[in-house]
Structure formats: structure tokens, C-alpha cells
Amino acid sequence: MKKILIPIMIVAILVAFFEQVSEDKNVYITVIAIAVFMFGMMRLSAKTPSKNQEKDDKDVQ
């Protein structure tokens, strides 16, 4: 999943950047590209453990 998600996010950001420098800016394309990037970041960061996870584990015991 990670191997598919990262290229999709890169393409979304490139589309957003190219849309901003184009002569006719389309806000909808930029918003969709940013939303795809943010969704991908959310999916990738969901697997990162919290800093406070160790403290939480001690509190439970």
C-alpha cells in the first residue's frame, strides 16, 4: 500500500504546483490535489506510534 500511496501523493503535489504556475489557474484541481495529498499523509502517518504511547502503557498497568 505504501508503494502505491507515495507516487500518488507525489503526482498530486506536482499537479497542484503546475496548476499554480499555469496561466489559467483552476482552483478545483488545486483543492482536489491538496485533498489527495492530505489523505495520503493521513494514511501514512496512521502507522507512526505516538510519543506518549510508552507513558500510556505504564498508566494502564
Backbone hydrogen bonds, N-H to C=O, Kabsch-Sander energy under -0.5 kcal/mol:
donor,donor_aa,acceptor,acceptor_aa,energy
5,L,1,M,-2.5
6,I,2,K,-1.9
8,I,4,I,-1.4
9,M,5,L,-2.2
10,I,6,I,-2.3
11,V,7,P,-2.5
12,A,8,I,-2.2
13,I,9,M,-2.2
14,L,10,I,-2.3
15,V,11,V,-2.5
16,A,12,A,-2.1
17,F,13,I,-2.6
18,F,14,L,-2.8
19,E,15,V,-2.1
20,Q,16,A,-1.6
21,V,17,F,-1.4
22,S,18,F,-0.8
25,K,23,E,-0.9
27,V,25,K,-0.6
30,T,26,N,-1.6
31,V,27,V,-2.6
32,I,28,Y,-2.3
33,A,29,I,-2.4
34,I,30,T,-2.4
35,A,31,V,-2.4
36,V,32,I,-2.4
37,F,33,A,-2.1
38,M,34,I,-2.6
39,F,35,A,-2.3
40,G,36,V,-2.2
41,M,37,F,-2.4
42,M,38,M,-2.3
43,R,39,F,-2.2
44,L,40,G,-2.4
45,S,41,M,-2.5
46,A,42,M,-0.9
47,K,44,L,-0.8
48,T,45,S,-1.0
53,Q,50,S,-0.9
54,E,51,K,-0.5
56,D,52,N,-2.4
57,D,53,Q,-2.1
58,K,54,E,-1.6
59,D,55,K,-2.0
60,V,56,D,-1.6
61,Q,57,D,-1.2
